[in-house]
Amino acid sequence: MGEPAEKRPTPATYADLEAVPEHLVAEIIAGTLYMSPRPAMKHALASSMLGMILGPPFQLGLGGPGGWWIIDEPELHLESDVLVPDVAGWRVERMPEYPETAATSLPPDWVCEVLSPSTATDDRFDKLPVYAREGVSWVWLIDPLKRALEVHHLGPRKRWETELLVKGDDAVRAAPFEAIELPLSKLWQRTAASTSKG
């Protein structure tokens, strides 16, 4: 998430967020404006590949059950907080029509944050409590440097319960998308995919 902007006597507003240069990602958490640079290439690759893997079976219903909207970097207005997760998903039953607005106040059912050395602490200690407060059911944390996936489910007392910790290149089934195997190796792939010629 990056560094908080200079401390202000009053909470940050959406006008402060809009004034942030376009090359930075801006979020407001607990009244503080945070700014961070655009994701590094490893980070962007992991989140992009995840969206490509989940999109066909869960959004398009190709080889999977459908029933989801899977969106890169949506802007979430959650009470006074403004968050931009790397990837988020809504069940169609909760969001029957995709909004035409630039942001939504409907909390996702699932969120994925791709961790980087500069954002990992903020993602865990600042953003996860907001997601819990808003009733987001599932949070994934992906660390492309450690090649690791964490799957957390919101328990009955709005506390995160860890359901899966896995590291490496295995194919796993991870809730709420356990209908397919997720090939973790594709999230960290750094050479061009092989193509067959026929």
N, C-alpha and C positions, 0 to 999 in steps of 0.2 A: 504494500500500500504506500510505502514511502514515508517521507518525513512530514510531520505536521507543519503547517504554515506558521508564521510568527503568531505567538499567542495574542489574542484580542480580548478586550474587556467584555465584549458581547459575543454570543455564539455566532458562528459562521452562518451565512444565509445562502440561498440558491444564487443570488446575484454574485456573491463571492466566487461560487463554483463556476458560474458562466464566464467570469473574468479570467479564469485560468487559461493559459495558452493551449492551443489545440494539440500540441505535441506531448502534453502531459495528461495522465489520467487523474481525475479529481474526484474525491469522495468526501462526504461529511459524516463524521461519526461522533456522537455525543457532543455536538456543537463545535468540533474541531475540523478544520479543512485540512485534508491530506492530499498531497500531490506526489505522483511518482511518474518516472519516465515510462514510455511505452514498453511492453514486455520484450525481453531479450529473445533472440531467435529460437533458442531451445524451449523457452517458455511458450512462445507463440506456436511452435510446432506441436507441442504436446496438447495444447487446448484445441488447435485446429484438427489434429488427427482424432481426438476424442469426439468432436462434433461430427466428423465424417463417418466414424464408426457407429455412433448412436443414431444419427439422423435417419438413415434408410430404414432400419427395422422399427424404430420407435416413433419417428415423425411421419414417415412416408408409408409405413406398413409393408415394406419390402423385406421379406425374410424375417419378419417379426410381427409383434402384435399391434403396432401403431399406438395411437391414443395419447401422444405427447407432442408438445412444442419444445424443441431443443434450440436454444438461442445463445449466440456468442455475445458476451459483454452487454447484457441488458442493463439499463439504468433503473434501479429500484428505489422508489420513494417509500420508505418504511418509517412512518411517523416523522420525526425530524431528521432521520438519517437518510443519506443518499449513498447507496452502495452500487458498485459495478463489479459483479463476479465475473470470472473468466468465462464460464458457461453456466447456464441455468435451464431448468426444465419445469414445465407446468403440465399437469394432466389435463387433457382436453375437457374432461368433465367439469373441471374448475375454471377453465378458460376456454369456453366453446368457440369464441371468435378471437383471432389475434388482434390486439389493439392497434389503432392507427396513430396513437400518441407516441411521443419520443421516449416516454417513461411509463412505468406502471407502479401502482401501489399494491397490487395483488402479490403477496409473497409467493415465491416459487415452491414447488414440491421438492425440488432437488437443486443443489448448487454444487459447483465444482470450483475450487480455487487452486490454481497452479502456483506452487510456492517458489519463491526466489529468495536468495539470501537477504535481500532488502525488505521483503514483505512478509516473510513467514511468521514472525512474531506478531505483527499486526493482524494478519489473517486469523491466527489462532485466538488471540486474546482480545481483540477489538471487534472483529466481524462475526466470529462464531456466537458470541452472546446475543448479538442483534438477530441473527438467524434463529436462534433458540426462542427468543422473545416473540418473534413473528410466527413461530410454529412451522418453520421449514422442516420437513420430515427427514431429509437425508442431506448430508454434506460429505463430499469427497474432497480430500486433499491429495494433490499429486505433486510429487517432488521429482522433476526430471533430472536433477543432478544426482540424487540418490537412487533414482529409478524405482520409486516407491509409490504405492497407493494406500491411502487410509480411507476407510468407509465408516462414517459415523451416523447413527440413527438417533433421533430425538426420543428420549424416554418419556414415561408418563409424568414425571415431575419437571419436564423441560430441561433435562440434563442430557448431554451427549453420551451415548453408549457406543463404544468402538465395536464394530461388527467384523471388520476385516483389516488386517495389516499384511501387506505383501510387498516383496521387493524382488526385482529381477525381471525376467522376460516371460514368465508363465502366462498362460491363458486362464482367466478367472471368471467366475460368475459373481457379480457384485450387485447387490440390491441398490436401487429398485429396478435395475436393468438385467436381472439374472436370467431372463429369457434367452440371452445370447452369451457366448463366451467372448470376453474382452481380451484380445491379444495385447498384453502390456508392451511387448517388444515394439509394436507399431507406434507407441507414444514417444519412444526415444529413438526411433529409426533415424539414422543420419546419412544413409546412402539411398540413392534412387531405388524405388521398388522395381523388381524385375518384371519384365513384360514378356509374354510369350508371343511368338510370331507364328502365324498359321497360314 
